[in-house]
């Protein structure tokens, strides 16, 4: 088969790391009967990785979403026909290709499957924009020939809410690649006797990051010292400035370190310097923070939500993300209980055994593409 792997929507963040893991597995496995083509954004980490591997079958996608959609609809179908592409795998999202080639989509967007949750925040204009984006995402989910989910709760809701056939979906657990080049990360001002909580995220409101200053102020009342390590950028964005105002309001500047984005190579060093991982998302399809916390043996504090319980099971210390008081109390209780910490770490290591290696996950994805292509050919 001639298979197009569509990475055009992945320019940064965790999704890009997942894509790099997929490529790592793909090139190790080798598929002599398949030819792979890659649709990427120029100069992205994915493009650079493919260049390093001397890959020739690279097609460039426009960087902006609007230009990308126009390119997908009007220009790329001719290219895909010329290359005799048999199936496309969009990793993640949906490619608006104006052709009859079957498409498999990886599903990373979560809020569409939890319509009862008020996910977006902002002005009326912003909410309208988000609604349009969600409509497009839902269109892609329904239009795709098949879907790959990382979260079983989302897959079940796809069947129940949107009546998507079970034969069109599969659940493939995420994987984590611990074998990568290591780089040291220096975090200034950390004290040995301070309990460090890591929030590995940007300024996403979904992560509940704006509650951190208030949570810190409540923990400040304890005799022990706590410090929040946040990987969002100091970029003077609206969210950054609002967060800074809240830090001043609650008087917790000394309790918060904004260290900026961390590369994959610096993860081991980062996790070696923290005590707990804090993930207060309202919704996630999956978060690398979870599997990294388990792998690096750090207790995971996570929102008490349906999506998180489906993933973490007994390996998460669940908190009510809506209450700063309850979050701070839970953090303090976990800090005081070495027994609970040990149980969480052990449960995380047990959960890890259920997750595939990079090669195993990639193999499952390619097998699903082969199945969908076979099904498509037999029905045409």
Secondary structure as UniProt FT lines:
FT   STRAND          2..6
FT   TURN            8..9
FT   HELIX           13..29
FT   TURN            32..33
FT   STRAND          35..41
FT   TURN            42..43
FT   HELIX           45..52
FT   TURN            53..54
FT   STRAND          58..61
FT   HELIX           65..71
FT   HELIX           72..76
FT   HELIX           77..82
FT   TURN            83..84
FT   STRAND          87..90
FT   STRAND          102..107
FT   HELIX           111..113
FT   TURN            115..116
FT   HELIX           124..143
FT   STRAND          146..149
FT   HELIX           152..162
FT   HELIX           166..168
FT   STRAND          169..171
FT   TURN            188..189
FT   TURN            192..193
FT   STRAND          194..199
FT   HELIX           205..207
FT   HELIX           209..211
FT   HELIX           212..219
FT   TURN            220..221
FT   STRAND          225..230
FT   HELIX           238..250
FT   HELIX           253..255
FT   STRAND          256..258
FT   HELIX           264..266
FT   HELIX           267..272
FT   STRAND          276..279
FT   HELIX           288..295
FT   TURN            296..297
FT   STRAND          299..303
FT   HELIX           306..312
FT   HELIX           313..315
FT   STRAND          317..319
FT   TURN            321..322
FT   HELIX           324..336
FT   HELIX           338..352
FT   TURN            353..354
FT   HELIX           358..379
//
